[in-house]
Structures are given as C-alpha cells and as structure tokens.
Amino acid sequence: MKKIEAIIKPFKLEDVKEALVESGVTGMTVTDVKGYGRQQGHSELYRGAEYIVDFLAKIKIELIVNDEDVDKTIATISDAAKTGKIGDGKIFVTPIENVVRIRTGETGSEAV
C-alpha cells in the first residue's frame, strides 16, 4: 500500500475529487494548508498599503491506495489538478506498512 499526498490549488479540489471518485477511490482526507514553493508568495494591496503574502492557500489531499493503483491515481490527480501555470502543486508517494480500521480491527487492504 502507498500513501499519496497531493498539494493542489483550492479551486481544483472539486475537479480532483470527482475524478478520483470516478476512478474508484473510496475515501480521502482533505486539509486546508498554506505554503510556498517556486511561487515565493506575492504582494497585494490592501487599503493602499502593500504587503507580502508569504504563504499561499493550498489544499492537501491524502489517500491510501493499493500498490497496483498508484500510477492510475497519480495520473488522475495530475490530469484533474493541472492548470499549466506555476503553483499547480506536488504529489508525494510514501510506503504504508499497515492500516487498522478501529471499528472492526481489520488490517491491511481490507481496512482501506
């Protein structure tokens, strides 16, 4: 099993969610996060004063998939989240040793 974490632009969340559901993903965790990469933030004007926005609003999606579904899931997220502009995000994949469903005690793939 693998954990896939995707950092995407907030307005792409619904597109990504719909694409993942269509591809068979049964669950995910979504978190509002802030950060920056190559964008390095930007400056804005507020009531005539300029200020720097260092951390940009992003969405983090976390999901656990079986090894055979990793490439399909990455492609699904990439296709749905892509705008072609800087700041589209990143996808991270890490191994998962075990999963336990608290309610039933199921472990491994059955718990996902």
N, C-alpha and C positions, 0 to 999 in steps of 0.2 A: 504494500500500500504506500501511497505517497500523499503528502500534504501539498496542496497547491495554494499559494498566496498570490493574489493579483492586486496590484495597486493601480486604480484607474481613475479617470476623471468622473466627478459625481454625476454629470448629466448622461453618462453612458451606462449607469447602473441598470436601468430597466432593460436596455437592449441586451446587456450581458446576461442578466437573469433569465430573460425569455429564451435566449439562445441555449443557455445551459439546461433549462427545463426541457426544451425540445430535444436536446441530445441525451436526455435520460438522467441527469443529475437530480438526486432526490433531496439534497439538503446542502445548505451553506450557511456560513456566518458572515454578516456584513457589519463593518465598523467604520464610523467616520474617523478619519485620521488627518493629520497635517504633516507636511514635509516639503522637501525640495530636492532637486537633482540638478541637472544641467540648466533648468529654468532659472535657478538662483533667485526666485521671487520676482517681484516687480514693484514699481512705485505707483501710488494712486494719489489723487487729490481729494481732500475732504474739507469742505468749508474753507477753501482757499489755501489750505496747508497741505504740503506734500509729505507723504510718509511712505516708508518701505514696508511691503508685505513680504516678510522673510519666508514664512511657511504657508504653502498653498493647500487649500482644502482638497482632499482626495478621499476615495473610498477604498477600503481593503476588504477583499472577498477571500474567505478561507474555506476550502473544501478538501475532503479526503476521498481519494478515488483508488480503485484497484490499479495495479501496475499497467495492465493492458489498456486502460482508459486514459492514461496520462497524455499521450500525444494528441488524441482527439479533443480532450478537454482544453489543452493549451491552444490548439488551433481555434476552437470555438470561442474562447475568451478573446484571443487576439483579433479575430475577424470582427467580433461584435464591439470591441472597445476602440478599435483603430480609427483615428481621425486623420492621420497623416501629418499631424503637427507635433511640435515638441511638447512633452509632458503627457503623452498618451499613457505612460505607465510602465510597469515591470511585472514580470511573472517569476515567482520563485518556486522551486520544487525541492522538497526535502523528504527523506525516508521516514516512515512511521513504523515503529516496532510493534505496537499493539494498540487496539482500541477496545474499550469496555463500555457496553451500554449499561448504565447504572440501574435502570429499572429491572432488566431481566438477567443481567450478569453475562450476556452474550459477549463474545470476544472476537477479534479479527474482523474479517469481511462481513460476517453476519451482523456485527454491531454497527456497521456503517449504514 
